Amino acid sequence: MKTKFKTLGTLGIVMAIAGASVSCSDDDTTVNPEPDGAISFGVTVPKASRAETTTTTTINSFTVYAFTNDKMYMDGVKVKRSGSKWGYSPVIYWPSSPVNFYAYSPDISNTPSMGPSVDGEIPNYSNSGQVDLLYAVNIGETAKASPVLMNFRHAMSRVDVLLSSSNEALTVKVAHVSLNETNMRGTFSFPKATTSASLPQNVGSWSDLSQPVNILTYYSMEETDFATLTSTPQNLAENNLDVSFMIPQPLEELTETGTGYTGNAIQVDCEIFDSKTGAKIWPNAATPTHQLVAETGCGKLMFPVTTASLKEWKIGHAYVYNIKIDNPDVLHPIDFDVTVDQFSLEATE
């Protein structure tokens, strides 16, 4: 039986497009000088607000496949940056017929399945959460002296969790953070159209999603290393597990069943103490078993990743969940209110 989930603490969500509709001012179109008639490349990647996300200035290599007249023309050619220039070896020259290019970065272990000239996919991509997978497509390119400008787009959704606590009466210590029931395997399909900056509607897609797991974004082995929350929001994943790139996917509403939870959620494993006395006040003897973290002294705080308008993580979008743990409902403090009845007056003889 599903019951309505009651949010613990407060949660805010900020969404930003990190896809190709974002303008680029640091385009890198410098290439190695090539012989006349040689195919050369230039690269752009949308700007992003976080340093860990790949940008035009930080991408270092990509893999390209090309087709002409429905036949393979470039088979997994590695194109690499050397300083501000791009090059590959051996040099490949333009054919007389139009060429379709498909590229991805970085060099992942999956081998793409490339159909002749019109489509391609990366089947059974296994996501670690740490790779900002990029893709680019150029359709119908013909011989020219200028480089083939590959405008890369982000194939993933970026998901960041910020934690804070501004209640001075509480000390919140966090052991783990996870994104629950997140699909970590899927098949990526390249769009059948050019991904130029002027065509933001041309995006790839994901299918055959599977392998739902509770993926850790932050982990601390020892209690002495637990993160203590402050009033300043912290992304605990940074310089820890560095997990933030998720396969775009539909999201299921979080519900509490009475013996556990179902649906997508942010799980924060933590302990809460009285700041003045240092006494641990949660979890405690009244905490239900399904809210306890096995083999630790922590309890689970569960937060939904959906809202009335947010039902999926979209390709090329970034999501920031801002969670404040100030007065979670799980504490249920014992309060007193006092009244005193008046003495009853009894008649005497």
C-alpha positions in Angstrom: 0.0 0.0 0.0 1.4 3.4 -0.9 1.1 6.3 1.4 1.7 10.0 0.8 5.4 10.8 1.4 6.1 13.5 3.9 9.2 15.6 3.1 11.9 15.7 5.8 13.6 19.0 6.0 13.3 21.3 3.0 14.4 20.8 -0.6 14.8 23.1 -3.5 15.6 22.3 -7.1 17.4 24.4 -9.6 17.4 23.2 -13.3 19.6 24.6 -16.0 20.1 23.6 -19.6 23.7 22.4 -20.1 23.1 21.4 -23.7 23.8 22.9 -27.1 21.5 25.8 -26.7 24.1 27.5 -24.5 26.3 29.9 -26.5 30.0 29.4 -26.7 32.6 32.1 -26.7 35.6 29.9 -26.4 35.2 27.9 -29.6 38.4 26.1 -30.7 38.6 25.9 -34.5 42.4 25.9 -34.7 43.7 22.8 -36.5 47.0 21.3 -37.6 48.0 22.5 -41.1 46.9 19.6 -43.4 47.7 18.9 -47.1 45.2 20.3 -49.6 42.1 18.1 -49.7 42.6 16.6 -46.2 39.8 16.4 -43.7 40.4 18.6 -40.7 38.4 19.2 -37.5 37.5 22.0 -35.1 35.5 21.5 -31.9 33.0 23.4 -29.7 31.4 22.2 -26.5 28.7 24.2 -24.6 29.9 26.2 -21.7 29.0 24.9 -18.2 29.0 26.4 -14.8 31.0 23.7 -13.1 34.7 23.1 -13.7 34.3 19.3 -13.8 32.0 19.5 -16.8 33.8 19.2 -20.1 34.0 22.5 -22.1 35.6 23.6 -25.4 38.8 24.4 -23.6 39.0 21.1 -21.6 38.1 18.5 -24.2 41.3 16.7 -25.3 40.2 14.0 -27.8 37.3 12.4 -29.5 36.6 9.4 -31.7 35.0 9.8 -35.1 33.2 7.6 -37.6 32.4 8.7 -41.1 30.3 7.3 -43.9 29.9 8.2 -47.6 27.7 6.4 -50.1 26.5 4.2 -47.3 30.0 2.9 -46.7 32.4 3.3 -43.8 35.0 6.0 -44.6 36.5 6.7 -41.1 36.4 3.8 -38.6 36.9 5.0 -35.1 39.6 7.5 -35.9 41.1 9.1 -32.8 41.4 12.9 -33.1 43.6 14.5 -30.4 44.4 18.0 -29.2 48.0 19.2 -29.3 48.1 22.5 -27.6 45.4 24.6 -29.4 45.4 22.3 -32.5 43.6 19.2 -33.5 45.1 16.3 -35.5 45.0 12.6 -36.4 47.1 10.1 -38.3 47.2 9.0 -41.0 45.6 11.9 -42.9 42.3 11.1 -44.7 41.2 13.1 -47.7 37.8 14.3 -48.8 35.9 12.0 -51.2 33.8 13.4 -54.1 30.5 12.4 -52.3 29.0 14.0 -49.1 30.2 12.6 -45.8 28.3 12.0 -42.5 30.4 12.3 -39.3 29.5 10.8 -35.9 31.8 11.5 -32.9 31.9 11.0 -29.2 34.2 11.9 -26.3 35.9 10.7 -24.1 37.3 7.4 -25.4 34.9 5.0 -23.6 35.2 1.2 -23.6 31.9 0.7 -25.4 32.2 0.1 -29.2 29.5 2.0 -31.1 27.2 0.1 -33.5 27.2 2.3 -36.5 24.6 1.9 -39.2 25.5 3.0 -42.8 25.4 6.8 -43.0 22.0 7.4 -41.3 22.2 6.3 -37.7 24.4 5.0 -34.9 24.2 4.0 -31.3 26.3 3.1 -28.3 24.6 0.0 -26.9 24.5 -1.1 -23.3 26.5 1.9 -22.0 27.4 1.3 -18.4 27.4 4.5 -16.5 29.8 5.1 -13.6 28.5 8.6 -12.8 31.9 10.2 -13.4 32.0 10.5 -17.2 30.6 13.6 -19.0 29.8 11.7 -22.2 29.7 14.0 -25.3 28.5 13.5 -28.9 28.5 15.4 -32.2 27.0 14.7 -35.6 27.6 16.4 -38.9 25.5 15.3 -41.9 26.2 15.9 -45.6 29.6 17.6 -45.3 31.4 18.2 -48.6 35.0 18.9 -49.5 36.3 22.2 -48.1 39.5 23.8 -46.9 38.0 24.9 -43.6 37.7 22.3 -40.8 34.6 20.2 -40.0 33.3 22.1 -37.0 32.1 19.4 -34.5 29.6 20.9 -32.0 29.5 18.5 -29.1 26.6 18.1 -26.8 26.2 16.6 -23.4 24.7 13.1 -23.6 24.0 12.9 -19.8 22.0 14.7 -17.2 24.1 16.4 -14.5 22.7 15.9 -10.9 24.2 17.7 -7.9 23.0 17.5 -4.3 23.8 20.4 -2.0 23.4 19.9 1.8 23.2 22.4 4.6 21.9 23.0 8.1 21.3 26.4 9.7 19.6 25.2 12.9 22.2 26.1 15.6 20.5 23.7 18.0 21.3 20.7 15.8 24.6 19.2 14.6 24.1 17.0 11.5 26.8 14.6 10.5 26.5 12.9 7.2 28.0 9.5 6.4 26.6 8.7 2.9 24.5 10.3 0.1 23.0 8.3 -2.7 20.6 8.6 -5.6 18.2 5.7 -5.2 16.7 3.5 -8.0 18.8 5.2 -10.7 19.2 3.4 -14.0 22.9 3.0 -14.7 22.8 1.2 -18.1 21.2 2.2 -21.4 21.6 2.6 -25.1 22.5 6.0 -26.6 21.3 6.8 -30.1 22.9 9.6 -32.1 20.6 12.1 -33.7 20.1 11.7 -37.5 20.8 15.4 -38.0 23.7 17.9 -37.5 24.2 19.1 -33.9 25.3 22.6 -34.8 24.8 25.4 -32.3 22.1 26.8 -34.6 20.1 23.6 -34.4 19.5 23.0 -30.7 16.5 20.7 -31.4 18.8 18.0 -32.9 19.6 15.9 -29.8 20.4 12.2 -29.1 18.2 9.9 -27.1 18.4 7.1 -24.6 16.5 3.7 -24.6 16.6 0.2 -23.0 17.3 1.7 -19.5 18.1 -0.9 -16.9 20.3 -1.7 -13.8 18.5 0.5 -11.3 20.8 0.9 -8.2 21.3 3.2 -5.2 24.4 5.0 -6.6 26.5 6.6 -3.9 27.6 10.2 -4.6 29.3 10.6 -1.2 30.9 8.0 1.1 32.7 8.2 4.4 34.3 5.1 5.9 34.9 6.3 9.5 32.6 8.2 11.8 35.4 10.6 12.6 35.3 11.5 8.9 31.6 12.2 8.6 30.8 15.6 7.0 29.3 18.1 9.5 26.8 20.3 7.7 26.9 24.1 8.0 24.7 26.9 6.8 26.7 27.0 3.6 25.4 24.4 1.0 28.0 21.8 0.3 28.3 19.4 -2.6 29.8 16.5 -0.8 30.5 14.5 -4.0 33.2 16.9 -5.0 36.7 15.5 -4.2 35.0 12.4 -2.8 33.4 10.1 -5.3 32.9 12.8 -7.9 29.7 11.2 -9.1 27.2 13.6 -10.8 26.5 12.4 -14.4 23.4 10.4 -14.8 21.7 8.7 -17.8 18.6 10.8 -18.7 15.6 8.9 -17.5 12.0 9.2 -16.3 11.6 9.5 -12.5 9.2 7.7 -10.2 7.6 9.6 -7.3 9.0 8.6 -3.9 6.6 6.9 -1.5 6.9 5.3 1.9 5.3 1.9 2.3 5.4 1.6 6.0 8.3 -0.9 5.8 10.5 0.8 3.3 10.5 3.2 0.3 9.9 2.9 -3.4 10.7 5.3 -6.2 13.5 7.7 -7.0 15.0 9.5 -4.0 18.0 11.2 -2.5 19.0 9.3 0.5 21.1 11.0 3.2 22.5 8.7 5.9 23.3 10.8 8.9 23.3 11.3 12.7 21.8 14.3 14.5 23.1 15.6 17.8 22.0 18.2 20.3 24.6 21.0 19.7 24.8 22.1 23.4 25.0 18.7 25.1 26.5 16.6 22.3 23.7 14.0 23.0 22.6 12.0 20.0 18.9 12.7 19.3 18.4 10.8 16.0 18.2 8.0 15.2 16.9 6.8 18.5 15.0 3.9 20.1 11.7 5.1 18.5 13.1 5.2 14.9 11.5 2.5 12.7 13.8 -0.2 11.4 13.4 0.8 7.8 14.8 4.2 8.6 18.0 2.7 10.1 21.2 2.1 8.1 22.5 -1.4 8.7 25.8 -1.8 10.6 26.0 1.9 11.4 24.6 4.3 13.9 22.9 6.3 11.1 19.4 6.9 10.1 18.0 7.5 6.6 16.6 10.8 5.5 14.7 10.4 2.2 14.0 13.3 -0.2 12.1 13.1 -3.5 13.7 14.0 -6.8 10.4 14.8 -8.5 8.1 17.8 -8.3 4.8 18.7 -9.9 6.7 19.9 -13.0 9.9 17.7 -12.8 9.2 14.1 -13.9 12.4 13.2 -15.7 16.1 14.1 -16.0 16.5 15.4 -19.6 19.5 15.0 -21.8 21.9 17.9 -21.6 20.2 19.4 -18.5 21.7 20.1 -15.1 19.7 19.7 -11.8 20.8 21.0 -8.5 18.9 19.7 -5.4 19.4 22.1 -2.4 18.5 20.2 0.8 18.3 21.9 4.2 18.2 19.7 7.2 17.0 22.0 10.0 14.1 20.4 11.7 13.3 17.0 10.2 10.0 15.5 11.1 11.7 12.3 12.2 12.8 13.8 15.4 9.3 14.1 16.9 10.4 16.0 20.1 8.4 15.4 23.3 6.7 18.7 24.2 4.7 19.5 27.3 1.8 21.8 27.9 0.3 22.1 31.4 -3.2 22.8 32.9 -4.4 22.3 36.5 -7.9 21.6 37.3 -9.6 23.7 40.0 -10.3 22.0 43.3 -13.8 20.6 43.4 -16.0 22.2 46.1 -18.0 19.7 48.1 -20.8 20.8 50.4 -20.4 20.0 54.1 -22.9 20.0 56.8 
